[in-house]
Amino acid sequence: MRRGVRCARSILFACVLAACGDGRSADVAPIAAPTRTAAQDRAIRALAADLARHQACAVLRERFVPLPEDRPEAARRVVEGRLWVDRCEARREGDGLALSLGGRGWQWVERTAAGPLGTRFTVRGTVRLEARVELTSALDVRYDEDARRVLVALTPVTPPSATVRPIGTIPVEPEGGWSSLVGGLGSLVGFSPEAQARPLLEEEAALIVRRQLARGMTLAIDLCTGQPDVAFGPLGDGAALPPPPFPAAEGALFLDNQRVRLHAGGLDLSGPFSTGEGDGRFELEVESGGPVEAVVLCAAEAAALASRYLAGGVASPEGVLARQTVRAQTSLELRASDCAAPHVALTSPGDATVRYRVTRSGLAPFSLVDCAP
């Protein structure tokens, strides 16, 4: 991939990494835009917005975007779900970028809430969902001279809009004897735990999305290596970027680098990882729990797996190119001779936390400035 295109795509990807989470808050006011300097004038901000708009939907459509856990204060978060983007529209709005996304996905949820007649019910499990997100962000570019990096801040200029609708069965259970009794008599008293949980999830999930997006993000591009990376929230000059979950490989840039939390019966599905410019490698380490089954799929098989899972089916991949049962570390080859757009699916019989790193053959670090001491 051409280097300029890769940086533009990184800007766009940063816009949606915070699209869903798993917490509660009514605070959805956008953060303040960074103080603008001569290096962040209107023309440069407009250029960044134009680059992002041009690449936006080509990068995001049909991608399984990670949905992070809800820890707004954390610059990096564990992935606990995916949004399969199937609708995308990008346009310039003033000096900023307006983006509208939609799709289906899944998210691990643990929530306890009050029901009628003094009852309490807990939602714990994977919730399938449909989501639509709209946001308009200003893009501010600045140069951190000491760290030799370009920082692109994405700051919402208006409160983000989001709607989330659970689909299929909601994993809800009554909490305590009285709640169990009322839940069991639901048909007599006009109360169903799942019926009560559904609007609650819709309201909270939309609020969660707005809060995540309102904090903005910062894309950092290391000019000594060419490695783009993303941090949640603002990142000031001189502030250290938290290290990625998987350390960078010697002599290689990563295309994706995430920590994922799996649950029994759950699924993580990442990709596509294009092999048009070289074979790739998916390196995986099980940090806790397991074992984890990792499989490589082409695009059609990944779409079929996601569709079955969203319809309430089990995470059982078919048409697998490669399969490994992982208890410690492994790597899977993503070969152009197998398919143009491989995906990787991860499952586990119990709870497990993993980290992975995706690299591509020939994608080596490069210096854009003089980095000699």
Beta strands, then each sheet from edge to edge (+ up, - down):
strand 1: 64-68
strand 2: 79-93
strand 3: 96-114
strand 4: 120-144
strand 5: 149-156
strand 6: 161-167
strand 7: 172-174
strand 8: 217-222
strand 9: 228-232
strand 10: 254-262
strand 11: 268-270
strand 12: 280-289
strand 13: 292-297
strand 14: 322-326
strand 15: 329-334
strand 16: 343-347
strand 17: 352-360
sheet 1: 1+ 2- 3+ 4- 5+ 8- 9+
sheet 2: 1+ 2- 3+ 4- 6+
sheet 3: 1+ 2- 3+ 4- 7+
sheet 4: 10+ 17- 12+ 15-
sheet 5: 11+ 16- 13+ 14-
end
